[in-house]
């Protein structure tokens, strides 16, 4: 369970930062006025905990893993205040640094 939480709360943000940097560097040409905002939004998608609608989908599927999914979501929300504080600060800093004027 801890490995899933670490994967979602640490590894996924790293993947989001790398993919945003890669897209900015090689594929996306965003106007200067909105570039740091767009990069921030692109990375925020990766840093959020698993949504509660996943629990609803598990319930509707009739699967017996409702308790496990609920426990997983609970652990993600338990560590979110600490982990998200650091990850969000890093993402905001990186989004600002990805501004074309700074060009990482």
N, C-alpha and C positions, 0 to 999 in steps of 0.2 A: 504494500500500500504506500509506503514511504517513497518507493521509487517512482510510482505514478505521480505522486504529488510533486516530487522534485522535477520530474520530467515536464509536467505541465507548468509549474511555477518558475522554473529556472531554465531548463533546456529550450522550451518553446519560445520564451522571450529572446534567447540568443539566436535562435533560428529566424525570428522576426526581424531582429536588428540586422543580421547578415543579409537576409533577402531584401530588406528595404535598401540597405547600402548598395547591394549588387544591382538592383533595379535602377536606383538613382544614378549609379556610375555608368551603366551600360545601355539602359533601355528607355527610361522615362525622362522626358523633358518637360518639367513643370515650371510655370511662370514664377519669377522671383517673389512676387507678392504673396504667394500662398505655399511656397515649397516646404518651409519648416512645419506648417500646419498639416499638410498632406502627409509628410513623413511621420509626424506624431500619430496621426490617426491610423496609418498603416501598421505602426508598431503596437499600438494599444490593443488591436485585435488579438495579438499573440499573448499579451500579458494578463488577460482576464481569466479568472477561474472558470471551471466548467459550469456552464449555465444550468439553471434548475430545470430547463425544458428537457434536458437529457434524462432527468429522473422521470418526467412525464412520459417520455418515449419508452423508457424501460417498463413502466407500469402498463402502458397500452400494449406492449408486445407480449405480455403474459409471461415474461421470463422470470425465473426464480432468483435473479440477481439484484432484486430491488434493495435489499439490505446492504449488500456490498457497494452498490452505486451510491446509496445514501451516505454510507460511512465515508466513501471517497470524497464526495462533495463536501461533507462536513469537515474533513481534514483540510481540504483546500481552503475553505472559508476560515478555518481556525488559524492557519499560517498566513493567510492573506494580509492582515494588517502589517505584519513585520516585513514579509517578503515584498509585497507590492510597494511599500514605502521606498525601498531601495531600488527596485526595478523601475518604478515609475520615474524616480529622480534620474536614473541613468538614461531612460528612454527620452525624457525631455531634453537632457543634455545632448544626447546623440542627435535628436531631431534638429536641434538648433545648430549643431556642428555640421549636419548634412546640408545646411544652407549653402547655396552655390558660391557664396562669397568666401566661405571657409573651405569648402571642397575637401573632405576627408580623403 
